[in-house]
């Protein structure tokens, strides 16, 4: 144990003059602890929400989507480029278009996706999100109207249920002897799907790829291919390679490109919340600084005696740096234990219940990351050490004669 550390520890543990000095020390430790705990809990919850949203998006979309009008020959060329890329785990063509869905004098705009269930469910997790009905009719030839699967929120808004017939109206009209007439087709609701991501559940309608191709006039082709990668972290690299291989005739987008605004908003929100909560730790550092300044006044005679015995300014500075260090470490340790404990408690017990019809989850998601804990502790420690600089410098400049005389 160094002499500086020994003196600093004795100063903190010794009985102080007056209750106020001890209270300021406790406030400094408590301020750091609460700031660190609040920051850890907030980051864990925000990371939990981000992970949950990202999972719902990826489950309903492909890792990479290739857009462009493709006939069977073009699809073979795209498939060949994907195989050469080496990152592909599965792929599935689809037909995507916008239309108007009408039922019982109500109508709304929808995004219609024609898919082959056997291939589509190897690319995403839509198959597991069916809540009513089944995907099976999309794989069979229907005797009546072709089957369609709707997002649950979309069905609620229109009052549709499994077995109901709805009319799909395409904005692209058909040329007839009477002029251009809108293309309309009746579909029968075969199921309802709930991904947990409102934008999909409120706008998406799924049907067989053949039915969608006939409706949008694709002539047996497709206008997109969904791709699932072996490693989602290779999405950016794989997309860049596919853009070069396929040329300007096709648009290649990753899941991050298609949800860029959402991910940017979540990232900005996380940064702002971190900045705001860091102010709590900053306020606590002022308490540490004021506490060290009070201690330098209280221990003025002791400082003078140490200087008279041969202790230099550097020795005094190190004593006060150890003082700030001990307060900071105590506060950070308590804060980390408190923050991790609260986060684990929230993740295990539903202390905060969320309405499932709004958030699609019943408890707050928590994603506790070691990186966030270590970065919070490190930044807090650096702020606390900066707060000890001025009190240490001020104490080291005390004149030994004046300290003994007036201390």
Number of C-alpha atoms within 10 A of each C-alpha: 5 8 11 18 18 12 16 22 15 12 16 15 10 9 11 14 10 8 9 11 18 16 12 17 20 17 17 27 25 22 25 35 28 22 25 30 29 24 27 30 25 20 24 24 20 21 21 19 17 20 15 18 17 17 15 18 22 19 21 21 22 27 27 28 22 23 20 16 15 23 15 11 9 14 20 12 14 20 17 11 16 21 13 13 15 11 19 21 14 19 21 23 25 24 30 22 16 19 21 16 24 18 16 11 6 10 16 15 17 21 17 24 22 27 26 19 21 13 15 24 19 18 25 22 16 19 17 13 15 18 13 16 16 17 23 12 19 25 15 11 11 11 7 9 15 22 27 29 28 29 26 26 20 24 23 13 12 17 12 20 18 18 14 12 20 20 17 23 21 20 15 16 14 14 11 8 7 6 9 11 14 13 17 18 16 17 21 21 26 24 25 27 27 21 23 24 18 17 13 23 20 21 19 21 26 27 28 24 24 20 21 24 23 14 21 20 13 18 12 15 21 25 20 22 25 23 27 23 19 14 11 16 10 13 22 16 12 20 21 13 16 21 16 10 15 16 10 10 10 18 15 23 21 23 18 18 13 14 12 11 11 14 16 12 11 16 14 12 13 16 12 12 14 17 12 11 18 21 12 18 27 18 14 27 28 18 23 30 23 19 25 26 19 15 21 20 14 15 17 22 19 16 24 23 17 17 21 15 10 10 14 13 19 12 17 24 22 18 23 29 26 21 26 28 20 17 24 29 18 16 28 28 17 18 26 24 15 19 25 19 14 16 24 16 13 18 20 13 11 13 11 10 11 14 10 11 10 10 13 14 14 14 18 21 21 24 20 22 14 10 9 16 20 13 12 22 23 13 14 25 22 13 18 29 20 15 22 26 16 16 22 26 17 15 23 24 13 17 16 21 14 12 19 17 11 9 16
